[in-house]
Amino acid sequence: MSRTLTPAITNAIQQTEVFPYFAVEMLFDNNPIRTWTGQGTLTLDGEDYLGVGQLLNVSAIEETSEMAVKGATLTLSGVPSTSLSLALTQPYQGRVCNIYFGVIGQVGASELFSGYMDQMNVAEGAEESTIELMVENKLIDLERARVARFTSGYQKSVYPDDLGLDFIEDLQDRKLPWGRKAD
């Protein structure tokens, strides 16, 4: 899926002096984490992103014309050991992670990548640690098996009040007249 940059960002990156940034939004259940590659606080679409400067690294994001599943890797270095517990205790797998690209001085940013958090590797040091987070492309859902049955029991596990499949078993050996009068 090709990404498009906003006209303001397209014009800004054609200037002789450009100050690009990445912003990352990790949507944990209770406490979303929003960071960006600059200093201070950046506000995008009403949300505040904490500036971590060079401590945040975003891998190359690859897109192909085929239906290939390519992911991204985020690396956050210099994490204080006291803050490491948040990364280790929060359930993260399958949660949405969005990566944005923008230019300082321009309003808004363009979504560069959106996927699911998959694997987190932590390299713990005495005072600081490094967290590497692999993010899967949302196309990974196309490779997952869907386990669904057309039975009354399965239908009720998803929709408890639905009676639509209660009569399927009765229809299995039933003869239904079609296009003529019944005998």
KOLZAMI-183202 format. One record per residue (C-alpha): residue number from 1; residue in three letters; y, x, z. Coordinates in pm, 1 decimal. Each point is the difference from the previous one (the first is absolute). Example, Ala and Ser with C-alpha at 12.3 -4.5 7.8 and 13.67 -1.06 7.14 Angstrom:
2
[1 ALA [-450.0 1230.0 780.0]]
[2 SER [344.0 137.0 -66.0]]
This chain:
183
[1 MET [0.0 0.0 0.0]]
[2 SER [320.2 165.7 -105.5]]
[3 ARG [290.0 10.6 240.6]]
[4 THR [357.3 -57.0 -98.5]]
[5 LEU [301.6 151.5 166.8]]
[6 THR [310.0 -204.4 61.7]]
[7 PRO [281.8 61.5 -250.5]]
[8 ALA [210.2 156.8 278.4]]
[9 ILE [-274.2 252.5 82.8]]
[10 THR [-63.0 72.3 -369.2]]
[11 ASN [369.1 79.8 -46.0]]
[12 ALA [14.2 205.0 321.0]]
[13 ILE [-291.7 229.4 -91.7]]
[14 GLN [172.6 87.4 -325.9]]
[15 GLN [297.1 150.1 184.5]]
[16 THR [39.5 375.3 45.5]]
[17 GLU [-33.9 -26.1 377.3]]
[18 VAL [-271.2 -230.7 138.3]]
[19 PHE [-116.7 -59.0 357.4]]
[20 PRO [-335.2 -183.9 -27.0]]
[21 TYR [-209.0 -120.5 293.2]]
[22 PHE [-329.0 -170.0 78.0]]
[23 ALA [-29.5 -279.6 254.1]]
[24 VAL [-335.1 -98.4 146.5]]
[25 GLU [-81.9 -331.0 165.9]]
[26 MET [-330.0 -25.5 191.5]]
[27 LEU [-65.4 -357.7 106.5]]
[28 PHE [-208.8 22.1 316.3]]
[29 ASP [-89.6 -326.7 174.0]]
[30 ASN [257.7 7.6 279.4]]
[31 ASN [226.5 292.7 -71.4]]
[32 PRO [96.9 89.4 -359.5]]
[33 ILE [99.6 362.8 -48.3]]
[34 ARG [274.6 77.0 -250.3]]
[35 THR [100.4 358.7 -80.3]]
[36 TRP [188.1 178.6 -274.5]]
[37 THR [44.4 357.4 -118.9]]
[38 GLY [363.7 32.5 108.1]]
[39 GLN [185.4 29.2 330.3]]
[40 GLY [127.9 -284.4 216.1]]
[41 THR [-65.5 -367.9 -57.6]]
[42 LEU [-26.3 -156.2 -345.2]]
[43 THR [21.7 -377.4 -40.6]]
[44 LEU [-193.9 -152.8 -292.1]]
[45 ASP [-20.8 -376.4 -45.4]]
[46 GLY [107.1 -55.1 360.0]]
[47 GLU [-263.6 234.2 147.1]]
[48 ASP [82.5 331.7 170.7]]
[49 TYR [-189.3 314.7 -104.5]]
[50 LEU [-8.7 299.2 233.6]]
[51 GLY [96.4 328.0 -165.2]]
[52 VAL [-259.3 273.8 45.7]]
[53 GLY [132.4 241.5 -263.5]]
[54 GLN [-245.2 256.6 -134.2]]
[55 LEU [-263.4 -108.3 252.0]]
[56 LEU [-112.7 -277.7 -237.9]]
[57 ASN [-176.7 94.3 -321.7]]
[58 VAL [-113.3 -244.2 -269.9]]
[59 SER [-266.6 118.2 -243.7]]
[60 ALA [30.5 -42.7 -375.3]]
[61 ILE [-56.0 -362.3 -94.1]]
[62 GLU [-200.7 -25.8 -317.0]]
[63 GLU [-20.3 -300.6 -230.1]]
[64 THR [-210.9 -30.7 -311.3]]
[65 SER [-20.3 -253.6 -279.8]]
[66 GLU [-358.7 -80.2 100.8]]
[67 MET [-104.3 -208.2 297.7]]
[68 ALA [-51.5 314.7 207.4]]
[69 VAL [32.4 -4.2 374.9]]
[70 LYS [229.0 281.9 111.5]]
[71 GLY [128.4 35.5 352.2]]
[72 ALA [271.6 191.9 181.1]]
[73 THR [5.1 232.0 300.3]]
[74 LEU [272.5 3.9 263.0]]
[75 THR [37.2 297.2 233.1]]
[76 LEU [210.8 -15.4 313.0]]
[77 SER [32.8 337.2 171.0]]
[78 GLY [172.3 96.2 323.1]]
[79 VAL [-117.5 -312.0 181.4]]
[80 PRO [45.2 48.1 376.5]]
[81 SER [-334.1 -16.6 179.3]]
[82 THR [140.7 -275.9 222.7]]
[83 SER [53.3 -223.3 -306.0]]
[84 LEU [-345.9 69.3 -137.0]]
[85 SER [-161.2 -275.5 205.7]]
[86 LEU [166.3 -264.9 -217.7]]
[87 ALA [-176.9 135.0 -308.1]]
[88 LEU [-331.8 25.4 180.7]]
[89 THR [1.9 -344.5 164.0]]
[90 GLN [144.4 -226.2 -270.3]]
[91 PRO [-249.8 -164.5 -236.5]]
[92 TYR [119.3 122.8 -338.5]]
[93 GLN [-278.3 -40.7 -257.0]]
[94 GLY [77.5 -269.6 -253.8]]
[95 ARG [362.6 -35.6 111.3]]
[96 VAL [268.0 4.6 -270.1]]
[97 CYS [200.3 314.7 -70.6]]
[98 ASN [297.1 -4.0 -238.2]]
[99 ILE [169.2 307.2 -145.3]]
[100 TYR [352.7 -31.6 -139.5]]
[101 PHE [214.6 236.0 -206.6]]
[102 GLY [375.6 -1.0 19.8]]
[103 VAL [312.6 207.4 -47.6]]
[104 ILE [257.6 62.4 273.0]]
[105 GLY [315.6 -195.4 -74.4]]
[106 GLN [-180.7 -278.2 -187.6]]
[107 VAL [-75.5 -339.0 148.7]]
[108 GLY [-370.0 -72.9 36.2]]
[109 ALA [-308.7 182.9 -113.2]]
[110 SER [-281.8 -61.6 -246.9]]
[111 GLU [-354.9 -56.3 117.0]]
[112 LEU [-198.5 294.5 -126.7]]
[113 PHE [-338.8 -80.5 150.0]]
[114 SER [-161.9 -267.8 211.5]]
[115 GLY [-347.3 30.5 140.4]]
[116 TYR [-227.2 -16.0 301.6]]
[117 MET [-22.5 262.6 272.1]]
[118 ASP [-347.6 148.3 -18.5]]
[119 GLN [-63.8 323.5 184.5]]
[120 MET [204.3 189.6 257.9]]
[121 ASN [-61.5 365.7 79.1]]
[122 VAL [169.4 152.0 303.1]]
[123 ALA [39.8 375.2 52.9]]
[124 GLU [102.9 29.5 363.0]]
[125 GLY [195.2 298.4 126.2]]
[126 ALA [116.0 97.0 349.4]]
[127 GLU [347.4 -153.9 -36.8]]
[128 GLU [7.1 -152.2 -350.0]]
[129 SER [-254.2 -159.5 -228.9]]
[130 THR [-38.1 -87.3 -365.8]]
[131 ILE [-115.8 -340.0 -121.7]]
[132 GLU [-133.6 -41.9 -353.2]]
[133 LEU [-42.1 -359.7 -116.0]]
[134 MET [-185.0 -93.7 -316.5]]
[135 VAL [118.5 -322.3 -161.7]]
[136 GLU [-221.2 -186.3 -248.9]]
[137 ASN [137.7 -181.3 -299.6]]
[138 LYS [-23.4 -379.2 27.1]]
[139 LEU [-224.0 7.0 -308.1]]
[140 ILE [-277.6 122.3 230.2]]
[141 ASP [-57.7 -368.4 79.1]]
[142 LEU [-145.5 -40.4 -349.1]]
[143 GLU [-282.8 239.2 91.9]]
[144 ARG [-96.7 -176.7 322.2]]
[145 ALA [-287.8 -246.9 -1.3]]
[146 ARG [91.1 -356.3 86.2]]
[147 VAL [-253.7 -164.9 224.9]]
[148 ALA [33.2 -374.5 -36.5]]
[149 ARG [-267.3 -265.2 -21.5]]
[150 PHE [21.9 -352.4 -134.1]]
[151 THR [-162.5 -149.8 306.7]]
[152 SER [124.8 -249.2 251.2]]
[153 GLY [-30.6 256.7 281.5]]
[154 TYR [214.4 260.6 -176.3]]
[155 GLN [259.9 -258.9 -103.3]]
[156 LYS [29.9 -121.0 359.4]]
[157 SER [42.3 359.9 124.6]]
[158 VAL [307.7 28.3 -220.1]]
[159 TYR [123.2 -362.7 7.9]]
[160 PRO [-151.3 -176.1 306.0]]
[161 ASP [105.1 -353.4 -100.7]]
[162 ASP [-113.8 19.4 -364.3]]
[163 LEU [-298.9 -222.6 -81.9]]
[164 GLY [-2.3 81.5 -372.8]]
[165 LEU [-326.0 197.7 0.2]]
[166 ASP [-192.2 -216.8 250.4]]
[167 PHE [-179.6 -183.9 -280.8]]
[168 ILE [-93.0 295.1 -227.1]]
[169 GLU [-360.9 17.9 124.7]]
[170 ASP [-53.8 -371.2 -79.5]]
[171 LEU [104.7 60.0 -361.4]]
[172 GLN [-250.5 280.2 -67.1]]
[173 ASP [-295.4 -212.2 -122.7]]
[174 ARG [184.1 -323.4 -67.4]]
[175 LYS [-21.0 -150.1 -348.8]]
[176 LEU [335.6 -112.5 -123.2]]
[177 PRO [23.5 -222.1 -308.6]]
[178 TRP [246.8 138.9 -246.4]]
[179 GLY [120.0 -201.9 -293.9]]
[180 ARG [-259.8 -281.3 37.5]]
[181 LYS [-95.2 -271.4 242.0]]
[182 ALA [-213.2 94.4 296.3]]
[183 ASP [-366.3 -115.6 -2.4]]
